[in-house]
């Protein structure tokens, strides 16, 4: 997923600390889902990563996984016919 569409599709999140905003990519959201499903922390903490978890639950992981898989198929098809498919940031 090195040059995946998921790295560049993002949600703009407001920052509660500074009042600005920051980007959370769909790849980051997918990784949060995977982390949640696979990782057991040594000391569970209800406040760690709370902001990204709230965002994570708004987008179903199946949809992000499907989008990533579809992108990989498109990228492979382009590579198979030697098209220089690019993703812009």
C-alpha positions in Angstrom: 0.0 0.0 0.0 3.0 2.2 -0.6 1.3 4.6 -3.1 -2.3 3.8 -2.2 -5.2 6.1 -2.6 -5.9 5.6 1.1 -2.7 7.5 1.9 -4.0 10.6 0.2 -7.7 10.5 0.9 -8.2 12.2 4.2 -10.6 13.8 6.7 -9.8 17.2 8.1 -10.1 17.1 11.9 -10.3 20.1 14.2 -7.7 20.3 16.9 -9.1 20.9 20.4 -5.7 22.1 21.7 -4.7 24.8 19.2 -7.9 25.5 17.3 -6.3 24.6 14.0 -6.9 21.3 12.1 -5.0 18.3 10.9 -5.4 15.5 8.4 -6.3 11.9 9.1 -5.9 9.7 6.1 -8.1 6.7 5.3 -4.9 4.6 5.6 -4.5 5.9 9.2 -8.1 5.1 9.9 -7.7 1.6 8.5 -4.6 1.0 10.6 -6.6 2.1 13.7 -9.2 -0.5 12.9 -6.6 -3.2 12.5 -4.8 -2.1 15.7 -8.1 -2.2 17.5 -8.9 -5.7 16.2 -5.4 -7.2 16.7 -3.6 -5.5 19.6 -4.1 -6.0 23.3 -2.3 -3.2 25.3 -0.4 -4.1 28.4 -2.3 -1.4 30.3 -5.6 -0.5 28.7 -6.2 3.2 28.8 -9.5 4.8 27.9 -8.1 8.1 26.9 -5.2 7.0 24.6 -6.0 7.7 20.9 -9.5 8.7 21.9 -9.8 11.3 19.1 -8.7 9.0 16.3 -10.9 6.1 17.7 -13.9 8.4 17.6 -13.2 9.2 13.9 -12.3 5.6 13.2 -15.8 4.3 14.2 -17.5 6.7 11.8 -16.2 4.9 8.7 -16.9 1.2 8.5 -13.6 -0.8 8.2 -15.1 -3.0 5.5 -15.6 0.0 3.2 -12.0 1.2 3.7 -10.7 -2.3 3.2 -12.8 -2.6 0.0 -11.5 0.7 -1.3 -7.9 -0.3 -0.6 -8.4 -3.6 -2.4 -10.1 -1.9 -5.4 -7.2 0.6 -5.6 -4.7 -2.2 -5.6 -6.5 -3.9 -8.5 -6.6 -0.7 -10.5 -2.9 0.0 -9.8 -2.0 -3.6 -10.8 -4.1 -3.3 -14.0 -2.3 0.0 -14.9 1.1 -1.6 -14.2 0.2 -4.6 -16.3 -0.3 -2.4 -19.4 2.6 -0.1 -18.4 0.6 3.0 -17.6 2.2 5.4 -15.3 -0.7 5.7 -12.8 0.1 8.4 -10.2 -1.7 9.6 -7.1 -1.4 13.3 -6.2 -1.4 14.8 -2.8 
